[in-house]
Amino acid sequence: MRSLISGALLSLCFLFGSAHAALDPAVLQGFASDDFGERLAVIGKLGQIGDDDARRVLEALENDSLAIGGGKVLIYDGEKAIDAASGVALDAVPDDIETLTVNNRMRTAIEAAKAGMALFSADTAVRLAAATRLRDSVNPVTLPLLEKALSGERDGAVRKVLALAVARGNLGSDDVAKRLAAATTLADSGDPAVLALLEPRLDGTSEPDATVRAAVSDAIKSIERRLAIADAIGTVFTGLSLGSILLLAALGLAITYGVMGVINMAHGELLMVGAYATYVIQGLFQKYLPGMVDGYLLAAIPVSFIVAALVGVLMERTVIRFLYGRPLESLLATWGLSLVLIQAARTIFGPQNVQVDNPSWMSGGIALLGDTVLPWNRIVIIGFAAFVLVLIWLLMQKTRLGMFVRAVTQNRSMAGCVGVPTARVDTMAFALGAGVAGLGGCALSQIANVGPAMGQGYIVDAFMVVVVGGVGQLAGAVWAAMGLGLIAKFLEGWTGAVVAKIAVLVFIIIFIQKRPQGLFALKGRFVES
Amino acid sequence: MRTPLTIRFLTSMPRSGWLALAIFALVAWVAVPMAHLMLPESSPFFVSAYTVTLMGKILCYAVVAVAMDLIWGYAGILSLGHGLFFALGGYAFGMYLMRQIGTDGSYGVNLPDFMVFLDWKELPWFWVGSDSFIWALVLVVAVPGLLAFIFGYFAFRSRIKGVYFSIITQALTYAAMLLFFRNETGFGGNNGFTDFKRILGYDITSAEMRLILFGLSAALLMFVLLLGRYLVTSKFGRVLAAIRDAESRVMFIGYQPLWYKLFIWTLSAVLCALAGALYVPQVGIINPSEMSAANSIEIAIWVAVGGRGTLIGPVIGAFIVNLAKSYFTVEFPEYWLFFLGFLFIGVTLFLPDGVVGLWRKLFHKEIGRAEDVSAPTPPPKSSPPPEPAVQSASIDAKGAAA
């Protein structure tokens, strides 16, 4: 790899001559002309020279610090002047010094020249970025540059981008073969902008050759197909991501509601507690472990679980325990708890939203075709939801506590009769549900606002998931969350977010009429009270 | 049993109840207007405009609370959607109030300001007729009534009850709130309706109009109390209580609970809407936040504080909570949520029968002699005594459903 890079460097030196010699003053003299065309030509030449001196001159020009004085081109920062060609500082600033004005065309040209230089950089990432930038604005000046870069490029990803860029430029070429090749190459693109470029070429006046027209039409179809696929993938992905958020918000509720029949209206506030726990951990890391800030999230996961679980135990021991079997009253009391928690958060952390930053490894995303990007933070959340789900599943299926919880869910009095300590199971299950809500809050802090009232926005959604899924069913909650997430996102495509949300709620209301027990009812015969 | 309706109606309440009602009417219709209009501001008996509006507002809340109690206390159905019906009534009447602004809006066009702002040229179809007072009254009753009827029909037919019903009513309210928040829905979006000027051509800010609205609110409350009293002492009310306590048994006996529940549910919604329609001109604004989940749940706490399954309880509860609210939000705004939160918890844990239940427990009064059920509420109290038949409703007194 190293030898490859140095080889590339070497060839660059051969291409442009020795790198560190001063610039030829004759090249720069074009700047002294009043003709903008000539100035543009100088910029182009500088771009082709491409060494550090040329870059310095271009940057000076861009920053409005290139000036003409005493018949020379100078870099002038307001105090002292440097000869642009030789890089030698002048003893005195000439009296007739005058800064060059830069118009928009010149700025574009400077941009292109700088990008052209970057095309031959030793760093692959820089080359890729430059190629991508140039691809979107190919013009006769940059086309030869791109062609040259393509012929010397070894990296596959950069080559792909360069090929597309060249094809774009060649689409308007006079050579039929070149146009045909360009159209065929462009069929591999996934860029809506290319589509806009191709579409005008379908009619006979702008494209006289029939075979090229056919190729263009094929290319358009292929691009459209690819864009549609990317779009669908993007929608499914956002749907799954929304579903994971719903699932994280609802899992804890599925446990507490399923096991105890307690409507916990303060569930949203347990999410909030988890999110604030994450915020506090972030603050501690920033203060005491600034070198490991990116790792704060890993520490926040167990902490948010524990803090929310403790709050949950406190709630269960002091209030909810006395309301078993009185679901409507527990609804009111837990609503009261939620108000107290909200106000407590306001008193402690202030009424404003607090800032929770994504760790750097969660920013950015995987770019699909077109405008579709799968952001890392969403991918992480989907993974995290799956992780939490597996964790709960293991806990419920493989541990003694899980067995007790399932037994109490199915038949409380029978479980009590065979010696299950139901009161303790209740506390443990409630703590578990609250802790899972805390985990959900930790996840939400990465993608949503963290504020005292944040939980209120999720409570209705979380209930919908539990109710649609069927009470006491983890599988039901998963299907319901993913289903609702996907439906909401697909509807959003043609109705807009708010109408989609309303439609989903109405759908749920109708669904409940048909299946009051939810998607997955517990098997068995129950007598309604 | 063939007693004429009027007699049945009159005997549904003991004489002391009628007396209390008469005193309340006298205070609301004579004493308050005189104190507001005739006394000088320095007089200790002077009633300020702020107080009249506040009391008028709370009277509307009291109506909502009684309506909620009819469905929750007597039929055992906890609705978290009453905020929606209240707001719909308010919106329906608000449309009329918006049209009454006429060309006095900030754009000087005969269109509500927000429509001008959205660049709409004419009224959307559902605003047709909104300049008629009668049509507004029709809408106030019909829209929430119809919505409640349809929703209730399907929900009760599928035998959705208890917590499930509460949650889907909450979902309904939430969906409606989202809908009304949209500008394109045509009800002013975020800001809703405000800046009202006139009712029937009369200035809405005048002292007389204020007193009329106050008097109407008092009248509505008296009407709702009487109607409620009549209903719960009738055979209908007994079936309702039976459904609340053991729905399956009632069905096995041969009653169809659907129609009983549906009637009381729709009636309750319409009463809420009427209260909303009176509330909006007094407060001067209606916006979608009236439909938030918090508002609907707060209605439930008024009822719980006062005492479920009694008719006077919700009125007392509405006054206690709302007076406390206007006191706290002025004096200690940061503690209001703490107070409200602990009120929710405390009442459900320690006062399952509310203030009325506490009163009965403390004084073991003979039922029927409790007109002076006094709560720390300064305004005149109409206190029909707690009804004899009601065994302070704790819906799930049968113990854990486990």
Interface residues (C-beta under 8 A of the other chain):
Chain A: G261 I263 M265 V319 F322 L323 Y324 G325 R326 P327 L328 E329 S330 L331 L332 A333 W335 G336 L337 S338 L339 V340 I342 Q343 R346 T347 R412 S413 Q456 I459 V460 F463 M464 V467 V498 V499 K501 I502 L505 V506 I508 I509 I510 I512 Q513 K514 P516 E528 S529
Chain B: L78 F151 F154 A155 R157 S158 R159 I160 G162 V163 Y164 S166 I167 I168 Q170 A171 L172 Y174 A175 L178 L179 F181 R182 S248 A293 A294 I297 A300 I301 A304 E334 Y335 L337 F338 L340 G341 F342 L343 F344 I345 V347 T348 L349 P352 I395 D396 K398 G399 A400 A401 A402
